[in-house]
């Protein structure tokens, strides 16, 4: 039973290789420029065990054309901070640049997207490629959760 929380700048984190079975990143990448996002994701990917997963949850653009737009905020804007909200296609590009592959379809909620990822070349990525139609082999709990998500929409 091990759990580690890091309270430091994402750009400064240097996790040990193969140290974690799960890494969860939530509402952090929107505050980093693309170069730093790729570096952080690559470091987190390297920190995963062979069967480890990386979960990323980020805000989605709020415009009606969510899939093709970025949203920027500045200290003079409504949220009074610097951040960028990226569309799914750009997240997919950044994940690939960091050596990550998706294990399952993206879960979309009204304002957020959640991505389940693995290291390219890792055991989970190889298993995911073996499943007809792509995606990771589904655990029964994941199937129930996916059905509940669809019903909420």
LOMI-664241 format. One record per residue: residue number from 0; residue in three letters; z, x, y of N, C-alpha, C in turn. Coordinates in nm, 2 decimals. Each point is the difference from the previous one (the first is absolute). Layout:
BEGIN
+-----+------+--------+--------+--------+--------+--------+--------+--------+--------+--------+
| seq | type |    n_w |    n_u |    n_v |   ca_w |   ca_u |   ca_v |    c_w |    c_u |    c_v |
+-----+------+--------+--------+--------+--------+--------+--------+--------+--------+--------+
| NUM |  ALA |      Z |      X |      Y |      Z |      X |      Y |      Z |      X |      Y |
...
+-----+------+--------+--------+--------+--------+--------+--------+--------+--------+--------+
***
This chain:
BEGIN
+-----+------+--------+--------+--------+--------+--------+--------+--------+--------+--------+
| seq | type |    n_w |    n_u |    n_v |   ca_w |   ca_u |   ca_v |    c_w |    c_u |    c_v |
+-----+------+--------+--------+--------+--------+--------+--------+--------+--------+--------+
|   0 |  UNK |   0.00 |   0.09 |  -0.12 |   0.00 |  -0.09 |   0.12 |   0.00 |   0.09 |   0.12 |
|   1 |  UNK |  -0.12 |   0.02 |   0.06 |  -0.01 |   0.09 |   0.11 |  -0.08 |  -0.07 |   0.11 |
|   2 |  UNK |   0.05 |   0.01 |   0.12 |  -0.07 |  -0.06 |   0.11 |   0.02 |   0.09 |   0.12 |
|   3 |  UNK |  -0.10 |   0.03 |   0.07 |   0.00 |   0.09 |   0.12 |  -0.06 |  -0.07 |   0.12 |
|   4 |  UNK |   0.07 |   0.00 |   0.11 |  -0.05 |  -0.05 |   0.12 |  -0.01 |   0.12 |   0.10 |
|   5 |  UNK |  -0.12 |   0.00 |   0.07 |  -0.02 |   0.11 |   0.09 |   0.00 |  -0.06 |   0.14 |
|   6 |  UNK |   0.08 |   0.06 |   0.09 |   0.01 |  -0.04 |   0.14 |  -0.05 |   0.12 |   0.08 |
|   7 |  UNK |  -0.13 |   0.01 |   0.01 |  -0.05 |   0.11 |   0.08 |  -0.15 |  -0.04 |   0.04 |
|   8 |  UNK |  -0.06 |   0.08 |   0.08 |  -0.14 |  -0.02 |   0.04 |  -0.09 |   0.01 |  -0.12 |
|   9 |  UNK |  -0.08 |  -0.10 |  -0.02 |  -0.09 |   0.01 |  -0.12 |  -0.09 |   0.12 |   0.00 |
|  10 |  UNK |  -0.04 |   0.05 |   0.11 |  -0.08 |   0.12 |   0.00 |   0.08 |   0.13 |  -0.04 |
|  11 |  UNK |   0.13 |  -0.01 |   0.00 |   0.08 |   0.12 |  -0.04 |   0.05 |  -0.01 |  -0.15 |
|  12 |  UNK |  -0.02 |  -0.11 |  -0.06 |   0.05 |  -0.01 |  -0.14 |  -0.08 |   0.08 |  -0.09 |
|  13 |  UNK |   0.07 |   0.08 |  -0.09 |  -0.07 |   0.08 |  -0.10 |   0.07 |  -0.03 |  -0.13 |
|  14 |  UNK |  -0.04 |  -0.11 |  -0.07 |   0.07 |  -0.03 |  -0.12 |  -0.04 |   0.09 |  -0.12 |
|  15 |  UNK |   0.09 |   0.01 |  -0.09 |  -0.02 |   0.09 |  -0.12 |  -0.11 |  -0.06 |  -0.09 |
|  16 |  UNK |  -0.09 |   0.08 |  -0.05 |  -0.11 |  -0.05 |  -0.09 |   0.06 |  -0.07 |  -0.12 |
|  17 |  UNK |  -0.06 |  -0.11 |  -0.04 |   0.04 |  -0.07 |  -0.11 |   0.15 |  -0.06 |   0.00 |
|  18 |  UNK |   0.06 |  -0.01 |   0.11 |   0.14 |  -0.04 |   0.01 |   0.03 |  -0.15 |  -0.01 |
|  19 |  UNK |  -0.10 |  -0.08 |   0.03 |   0.03 |  -0.15 |   0.01 |  -0.09 |  -0.08 |  -0.09 |
|  20 |  UNK |   0.06 |  -0.11 |  -0.05 |  -0.08 |  -0.09 |  -0.08 |  -0.06 |  -0.11 |   0.09 |
|  21 |  UNK |   0.06 |  -0.03 |   0.11 |  -0.04 |  -0.10 |   0.10 |   0.02 |   0.06 |   0.14 |
|  22 |  UNK |  -0.10 |  -0.01 |   0.09 |   0.02 |   0.03 |   0.14 |  -0.05 |  -0.13 |   0.08 |
|  23 |  UNK |   0.09 |  -0.05 |   0.09 |  -0.03 |  -0.12 |   0.07 |  -0.01 |   0.04 |   0.15 |
|  24 |  UNK |  -0.11 |  -0.03 |   0.06 |  -0.02 |   0.02 |   0.14 |  -0.03 |  -0.13 |   0.07 |
|  25 |  UNK |   0.08 |  -0.04 |   0.09 |  -0.02 |  -0.13 |   0.07 |   0.01 |   0.01 |   0.15 |
|  26 |  UNK |  -0.10 |  -0.05 |   0.07 |  -0.01 |  -0.01 |   0.14 |   0.03 |   0.14 |   0.07 |
|  27 |  UNK |  -0.07 |   0.10 |  -0.06 |   0.02 |   0.14 |   0.06 |  -0.14 |   0.05 |   0.04 |
|  28 |  UNK |  -0.10 |  -0.02 |  -0.09 |  -0.13 |   0.06 |   0.03 |  -0.06 |  -0.04 |   0.13 |
|  29 |  UNK |   0.03 |  -0.12 |   0.05 |  -0.06 |  -0.05 |   0.12 |   0.04 |   0.08 |   0.12 |
|  30 |  UNK |   0.10 |   0.09 |  -0.01 |   0.05 |   0.08 |   0.11 |  -0.06 |   0.14 |  -0.01 |
|  31 |  UNK |  -0.08 |   0.03 |  -0.10 |  -0.06 |   0.13 |  -0.02 |  -0.15 |   0.00 |   0.02 |
|  32 |  UNK |  -0.06 |   0.11 |   0.05 |  -0.14 |   0.01 |   0.01 |  -0.06 |   0.02 |  -0.14 |
|  33 |  UNK |  -0.13 |  -0.02 |  -0.02 |  -0.06 |   0.01 |  -0.13 |   0.03 |   0.13 |  -0.07 |
|  34 |  UNK |  -0.01 |   0.11 |   0.07 |   0.02 |   0.13 |  -0.06 |   0.14 |   0.01 |  -0.06 |
|  35 |  UNK |   0.10 |  -0.05 |   0.08 |   0.14 |   0.01 |  -0.05 |   0.02 |  -0.10 |  -0.12 |
|  36 |  UNK |  -0.07 |  -0.12 |   0.01 |   0.01 |  -0.09 |  -0.11 |  -0.05 |   0.06 |  -0.13 |
|  37 |  UNK |  -0.11 |   0.07 |   0.00 |  -0.06 |   0.06 |  -0.12 |   0.10 |   0.11 |  -0.05 |
|  38 |  UNK |   0.05 |   0.08 |   0.09 |   0.10 |   0.11 |  -0.04 |   0.12 |  -0.06 |  -0.06 |
|  39 |  UNK |   0.06 |  -0.10 |   0.06 |   0.12 |  -0.07 |  -0.06 |  -0.03 |  -0.06 |  -0.13 |
|  40 |  UNK |  -0.11 |  -0.07 |  -0.01 |  -0.03 |  -0.06 |  -0.13 |  -0.03 |   0.10 |  -0.11 |
|  41 |  UNK |  -0.07 |   0.11 |   0.04 |  -0.02 |   0.11 |  -0.10 |   0.13 |   0.06 |  -0.05 |
|  42 |  UNK |   0.09 |   0.02 |   0.09 |   0.13 |   0.06 |  -0.03 |   0.08 |  -0.10 |  -0.10 |
|  43 |  UNK |  -0.01 |  -0.13 |   0.04 |   0.07 |  -0.10 |  -0.08 |  -0.07 |  -0.01 |  -0.14 |
|  44 |  UNK |  -0.13 |   0.01 |  -0.01 |  -0.07 |   0.00 |  -0.12 |   0.04 |   0.11 |  -0.09 |
|  45 |  UNK |   0.01 |   0.12 |   0.06 |   0.04 |   0.12 |  -0.08 |   0.15 |  -0.01 |  -0.05 |
|  46 |  UNK |   0.08 |  -0.08 |   0.07 |   0.14 |  -0.02 |  -0.04 |   0.02 |  -0.09 |  -0.12 |
|  47 |  UNK |  -0.11 |  -0.07 |  -0.04 |   0.01 |  -0.10 |  -0.11 |   0.00 |   0.06 |  -0.13 |
|  48 |  UNK |   0.08 |  -0.05 |  -0.09 |  -0.01 |   0.03 |  -0.14 |  -0.14 |  -0.04 |  -0.05 |
|  49 |  UNK |  -0.03 |   0.05 |  -0.13 |  -0.14 |  -0.03 |  -0.05 |  -0.02 |  -0.15 |   0.00 |
|  50 |  UNK |   0.10 |  -0.08 |  -0.04 |  -0.02 |  -0.15 |   0.00 |   0.06 |  -0.07 |   0.12 |
|  51 |  UNK |   0.01 |   0.08 |   0.11 |   0.06 |  -0.06 |   0.12 |  -0.09 |  -0.08 |   0.08 |
|  52 |  UNK |   0.06 |  -0.09 |   0.09 |  -0.08 |  -0.08 |   0.09 |   0.04 |   0.01 |   0.14 |
|  53 |  UNK |  -0.09 |  -0.02 |   0.09 |   0.02 |   0.00 |   0.14 |  -0.02 |  -0.14 |   0.05 |
|  54 |  UNK |   0.09 |  -0.06 |   0.07 |  -0.01 |  -0.13 |   0.06 |  -0.01 |   0.01 |   0.15 |
|  55 |  UNK |  -0.10 |  -0.05 |   0.06 |  -0.02 |   0.00 |   0.14 |  -0.01 |  -0.14 |   0.05 |
|  56 |  UNK |   0.09 |  -0.03 |   0.10 |  -0.01 |  -0.13 |   0.07 |  -0.01 |   0.02 |   0.14 |
|  57 |  UNK |  -0.11 |  -0.06 |   0.06 |  -0.03 |   0.02 |   0.14 |  -0.04 |  -0.13 |   0.06 |
|  58 |  UNK |   0.01 |  -0.01 |   0.13 |  -0.05 |  -0.11 |   0.08 |  -0.15 |  -0.01 |  -0.01 |
|  59 |  UNK |  -0.05 |  -0.12 |   0.01 |  -0.14 |  -0.03 |   0.00 |  -0.04 |  -0.04 |   0.15 |
|  60 |  UNK |  -0.13 |   0.03 |   0.03 |  -0.04 |  -0.05 |   0.14 |   0.01 |  -0.15 |   0.01 |
|  61 |  UNK |   0.04 |  -0.04 |   0.11 |   0.02 |  -0.15 |   0.02 |  -0.12 |  -0.07 |   0.05 |
|  62 |  UNK |  -0.11 |   0.06 |   0.03 |  -0.12 |  -0.06 |   0.05 |  -0.06 |  -0.08 |  -0.11 |
|  63 |  UNK |  -0.08 |  -0.10 |   0.03 |  -0.07 |  -0.08 |  -0.10 |  -0.09 |   0.08 |  -0.09 |
|  64 |  UNK |  -0.05 |   0.11 |   0.05 |  -0.09 |   0.08 |  -0.09 |   0.08 |   0.12 |  -0.05 |
|  65 |  UNK |   0.11 |  -0.02 |  -0.07 |   0.10 |   0.10 |  -0.05 |  -0.07 |   0.12 |  -0.07 |
|  66 |  UNK |  -0.10 |  -0.03 |  -0.07 |  -0.06 |   0.10 |  -0.09 |  -0.08 |   0.11 |   0.07 |
|  67 |  UNK |  -0.03 |  -0.03 |   0.13 |  -0.09 |   0.10 |   0.06 |   0.06 |   0.06 |   0.13 |
|  68 |  UNK |   0.12 |  -0.04 |   0.04 |   0.05 |   0.04 |   0.13 |   0.13 |   0.08 |  -0.02 |
|  69 |  UNK |   0.02 |   0.09 |   0.10 |   0.12 |   0.08 |   0.01 |   0.07 |  -0.07 |   0.12 |
|  70 |  UNK |   0.14 |   0.01 |   0.00 |   0.07 |  -0.04 |   0.12 |   0.09 |   0.11 |   0.04 |
|  71 |  UNK |   0.00 |   0.02 |   0.13 |   0.08 |   0.11 |   0.06 |   0.10 |  -0.06 |   0.09 |
|  72 |  UNK |   0.12 |   0.07 |   0.01 |   0.10 |  -0.05 |   0.09 |   0.05 |   0.13 |   0.08 |
|  73 |  UNK |   0.04 |  -0.02 |   0.12 |   0.05 |   0.11 |   0.08 |   0.13 |  -0.04 |   0.07 |
|  74 |  UNK |   0.07 |   0.09 |   0.06 |   0.13 |  -0.04 |   0.06 |  -0.02 |  -0.11 |   0.11 |
|  75 |  UNK |  -0.12 |  -0.01 |   0.05 |  -0.03 |  -0.10 |   0.10 |  -0.04 |  -0.13 |  -0.06 |
|  76 |  UNK |  -0.01 |  -0.01 |  -0.13 |  -0.04 |  -0.12 |  -0.07 |   0.11 |  -0.09 |  -0.04 |
|  77 |  UNK |  -0.02 |  -0.10 |  -0.07 |   0.10 |  -0.10 |  -0.03 |   0.12 |   0.05 |  -0.08 |
|  78 |  UNK |  -0.03 |   0.10 |  -0.09 |   0.11 |   0.05 |  -0.09 |   0.06 |   0.13 |   0.06 |
|  79 |  UNK |  -0.05 |   0.05 |   0.11 |   0.05 |   0.12 |   0.07 |   0.02 |   0.12 |  -0.09 |
|  80 |  UNK |  -0.11 |   0.03 |  -0.08 |   0.01 |   0.12 |  -0.08 |  -0.15 |   0.04 |  -0.03 |
|  81 |  UNK |  -0.01 |   0.12 |  -0.05 |  -0.13 |   0.05 |  -0.04 |  -0.01 |  -0.03 |  -0.15 |
|  82 |  UNK |  -0.11 |  -0.08 |  -0.04 |  -0.02 |  -0.02 |  -0.14 |  -0.15 |  -0.04 |  -0.02 |
|  83 |  UNK |  -0.04 |   0.01 |  -0.13 |  -0.14 |  -0.05 |  -0.03 |   0.01 |  -0.08 |  -0.13 |
|  84 |  UNK |  -0.06 |  -0.11 |   0.00 |  -0.01 |  -0.09 |  -0.12 |  -0.14 |   0.02 |  -0.05 |
|  85 |  UNK |  -0.01 |   0.04 |  -0.13 |  -0.13 |   0.03 |  -0.06 |  -0.04 |  -0.11 |  -0.09 |
|  86 |  UNK |  -0.13 |  -0.02 |  -0.01 |  -0.05 |  -0.10 |  -0.10 |   0.00 |   0.07 |  -0.14 |
|  87 |  UNK |   0.00 |  -0.09 |  -0.11 |   0.01 |   0.04 |  -0.13 |  -0.11 |   0.11 |  -0.04 |
|  88 |  UNK |  -0.12 |  -0.01 |   0.05 |  -0.10 |   0.10 |  -0.04 |   0.04 |   0.13 |   0.05 |
|  89 |  UNK |   0.06 |   0.01 |   0.12 |   0.04 |   0.13 |   0.05 |   0.12 |   0.06 |  -0.08 |
|  90 |  UNK |   0.09 |  -0.09 |  -0.03 |   0.11 |   0.05 |  -0.09 |  -0.06 |   0.06 |  -0.13 |
|  91 |  UNK |  -0.09 |  -0.07 |  -0.06 |  -0.07 |   0.04 |  -0.12 |  -0.06 |   0.14 |   0.02 |
|  92 |  UNK |  -0.06 |   0.02 |   0.11 |  -0.06 |   0.13 |   0.03 |   0.11 |   0.11 |   0.01 |
|  93 |  UNK |   0.11 |  -0.03 |   0.07 |   0.11 |   0.10 |   0.02 |   0.06 |   0.03 |  -0.14 |
|  94 |  UNK |   0.02 |  -0.11 |  -0.08 |   0.06 |   0.03 |  -0.14 |  -0.09 |   0.09 |  -0.08 |
|  95 |  UNK |  -0.13 |  -0.02 |   0.01 |  -0.09 |   0.09 |  -0.08 |   0.01 |   0.14 |   0.05 |
|  96 |  UNK |   0.00 |   0.02 |   0.14 |   0.01 |   0.13 |   0.05 |   0.13 |   0.07 |  -0.04 |
|  97 |  UNK |   0.11 |  -0.08 |  -0.03 |   0.12 |   0.06 |  -0.04 |   0.01 |   0.02 |  -0.16 |
|  98 |  UNK |  -0.11 |  -0.03 |  -0.07 |   0.00 |   0.01 |  -0.14 |   0.08 |  -0.11 |  -0.08 |
|  99 |  UNK |  -0.01 |  -0.12 |   0.06 |   0.07 |  -0.12 |  -0.06 |  -0.11 |  -0.10 |  -0.04 |
| 100 |  UNK |   0.03 |  -0.07 |  -0.11 |  -0.09 |  -0.11 |  -0.05 |   0.08 |  -0.13 |  -0.01 |
| 101 |  UNK |  -0.06 |  -0.11 |   0.03 |   0.07 |  -0.13 |  -0.01 |   0.02 |  -0.04 |  -0.14 |
| 102 |  UNK |   0.11 |  -0.05 |  -0.04 |   0.03 |  -0.05 |  -0.13 |  -0.02 |  -0.15 |  -0.02 |
| 103 |  UNK |   0.01 |  -0.07 |   0.11 |  -0.01 |  -0.14 |  -0.01 |  -0.07 |  -0.05 |   0.14 |
| 104 |  UNK |  -0.04 |  -0.13 |  -0.01 |  -0.05 |  -0.06 |   0.12 |   0.11 |   0.00 |   0.11 |
| 105 |  UNK |  -0.05 |   0.01 |   0.12 |   0.10 |   0.00 |   0.12 |   0.06 |  -0.14 |   0.01 |
| 106 |  UNK |   0.13 |   0.00 |   0.02 |   0.07 |  -0.13 |   0.03 |  -0.01 |  -0.02 |   0.15 |
| 107 |  UNK |  -0.06 |  -0.11 |   0.04 |  -0.01 |  -0.03 |   0.14 |   0.10 |  -0.11 |   0.04 |
| 108 |  UNK |   0.07 |   0.02 |   0.11 |   0.08 |  -0.11 |   0.05 |  -0.05 |  -0.02 |   0.14 |
| 109 |  UNK |   0.05 |  -0.09 |   0.07 |  -0.05 |  -0.03 |   0.14 |  -0.01 |   0.12 |   0.09 |
| 110 |  UNK |   0.11 |   0.08 |   0.00 |   0.00 |   0.11 |   0.09 |   0.01 |   0.14 |  -0.07 |
| 111 |  UNK |   0.01 |   0.00 |  -0.13 |   0.01 |   0.13 |  -0.07 |  -0.09 |   0.01 |  -0.12 |
| 112 |  UNK |  -0.02 |   0.12 |  -0.04 |  -0.07 |   0.03 |  -0.13 |   0.09 |   0.10 |  -0.08 |
| 113 |  UNK |   0.00 |  -0.02 |  -0.13 |   0.08 |   0.09 |  -0.08 |  -0.10 |   0.06 |  -0.10 |
| 114 |  UNK |   0.01 |   0.13 |  -0.02 |  -0.09 |   0.08 |  -0.08 |   0.08 |   0.07 |  -0.11 |
| 115 |  UNK |  -0.05 |  -0.01 |  -0.13 |   0.06 |   0.07 |  -0.11 |  -0.10 |   0.11 |  -0.04 |
| 116 |  UNK |   0.05 |   0.13 |   0.01 |  -0.09 |   0.11 |  -0.01 |   0.06 |   0.11 |  -0.10 |
| 117 |  UNK |  -0.09 |   0.08 |  -0.05 |   0.04 |   0.11 |  -0.09 |  -0.08 |   0.12 |   0.04 |
| 118 |  UNK |   0.05 |   0.12 |  -0.05 |  -0.08 |   0.12 |   0.02 |  -0.13 |   0.00 |  -0.07 |
| 119 |  UNK |  -0.11 |   0.04 |   0.06 |  -0.12 |   0.01 |  -0.07 |   0.01 |   0.11 |  -0.10 |
| 120 |  UNK |  -0.04 |  -0.03 |  -0.13 |   0.01 |   0.09 |  -0.10 |   0.14 |  -0.01 |  -0.08 |
| 121 |  UNK |   0.09 |  -0.08 |   0.05 |   0.12 |  -0.02 |  -0.07 |  -0.01 |  -0.10 |  -0.11 |
| 122 |  UNK |   0.10 |  -0.01 |  -0.08 |   0.00 |  -0.09 |  -0.12 |  -0.03 |  -0.14 |   0.03 |
| 123 |  UNK |   0.06 |  -0.05 |   0.11 |  -0.01 |  -0.14 |   0.04 |  -0.15 |  -0.03 |   0.05 |
| 124 |  UNK |  -0.05 |   0.10 |   0.07 |  -0.14 |  -0.02 |   0.05 |  -0.09 |   0.00 |  -0.11 |
| 125 |  UNK |   0.02 |   0.08 |  -0.11 |  -0.09 |   0.00 |  -0.11 |   0.02 |  -0.13 |  -0.08 |
| 126 |  UNK |   0.12 |  -0.05 |  -0.01 |   0.02 |  -0.13 |  -0.07 |  -0.07 |  -0.11 |   0.07 |
| 127 |  UNK |   0.01 |   0.00 |   0.14 |  -0.06 |  -0.10 |   0.08 |  -0.15 |  -0.01 |  -0.02 |
| 128 |  UNK |  -0.06 |   0.12 |  -0.02 |  -0.15 |   0.00 |  -0.01 |  -0.04 |  -0.05 |  -0.14 |
| 129 |  UNK |   0.09 |  -0.01 |  -0.09 |  -0.03 |  -0.05 |  -0.14 |   0.00 |  -0.16 |   0.00 |
| 130 |  UNK |   0.06 |  -0.06 |   0.10 |   0.02 |  -0.15 |  -0.01 |  -0.13 |  -0.06 |   0.05 |
| 131 |  UNK |  -0.06 |  -0.10 |  -0.08 |  -0.12 |  -0.07 |   0.05 |   0.02 |  -0.06 |   0.13 |
| 132 |  UNK |  -0.09 |   0.01 |   0.09 |   0.01 |  -0.06 |   0.13 |   0.09 |   0.08 |   0.10 |
| 133 |  UNK |   0.04 |   0.11 |  -0.04 |   0.08 |   0.09 |   0.09 |   0.15 |  -0.05 |   0.01 |
| 134 |  UNK |   0.07 |   0.08 |   0.07 |   0.14 |  -0.04 |   0.02 |   0.09 |   0.05 |  -0.11 |
| 135 |  UNK |   0.13 |   0.00 |   0.02 |   0.09 |   0.06 |  -0.10 |   0.03 |  -0.11 |  -0.11 |
| 136 |  UNK |   0.04 |   0.05 |  -0.11 |   0.05 |  -0.10 |  -0.10 |   0.11 |  -0.08 |   0.06 |
| 137 |  UNK |   0.00 |  -0.13 |  -0.02 |   0.10 |  -0.08 |   0.06 |   0.12 |  -0.02 |  -0.08 |
| 138 |  UNK |   0.12 |   0.01 |   0.06 |   0.13 |  -0.03 |  -0.07 |   0.01 |  -0.15 |   0.03 |
| 139 |  UNK |   0.07 |  -0.07 |  -0.10 |   0.01 |  -0.15 |   0.02 |   0.07 |  -0.04 |   0.14 |
| 140 |  UNK |   0.09 |   0.08 |   0.04 |   0.07 |  -0.02 |   0.13 |  -0.11 |   0.01 |   0.12 |
| 141 |  UNK |  -0.09 |   0.09 |  -0.01 |  -0.10 |   0.02 |   0.10 |  -0.09 |  -0.12 |   0.00 |
| 142 |  UNK |  -0.04 |  -0.06 |  -0.12 |  -0.08 |  -0.12 |  -0.01 |   0.07 |  -0.12 |   0.07 |
| 143 |  UNK |   0.13 |  -0.01 |  -0.03 |   0.07 |  -0.12 |   0.06 |   0.00 |   0.02 |   0.15 |
| 144 |  UNK |   0.03 |   0.12 |   0.05 |   0.00 |   0.03 |   0.14 |  -0.13 |  -0.03 |   0.07 |
| 145 |  UNK |  -0.11 |   0.04 |  -0.07 |  -0.13 |  -0.02 |   0.06 |  -0.03 |  -0.15 |   0.01 |
| 146 |  UNK |   0.03 |  -0.08 |  -0.11 |  -0.02 |  -0.14 |   0.01 |   0.08 |  -0.06 |   0.11 |
| 147 |  UNK |   0.12 |   0.04 |   0.02 |   0.09 |  -0.06 |   0.10 |  -0.06 |   0.03 |   0.14 |
| 148 |  UNK |  -0.06 |   0.12 |   0.02 |  -0.06 |   0.04 |   0.12 |  -0.12 |  -0.09 |   0.03 |
| 149 |  UNK |  -0.08 |  -0.02 |  -0.10 |  -0.12 |  -0.09 |   0.02 |   0.04 |  -0.14 |   0.04 |
| 150 |  UNK |   0.11 |  -0.05 |  -0.06 |   0.04 |  -0.13 |   0.03 |   0.05 |  -0.02 |   0.14 |
| 151 |  UNK |   0.06 |   0.11 |   0.06 |   0.05 |   0.00 |   0.13 |  -0.11 |  -0.01 |   0.10 |
| 152 |  UNK |  -0.12 |   0.05 |  -0.03 |  -0.11 |   0.00 |   0.09 |  -0.06 |  -0.13 |   0.04 |
+-----+------+--------+--------+--------+--------+--------+--------+--------+--------+--------+
***
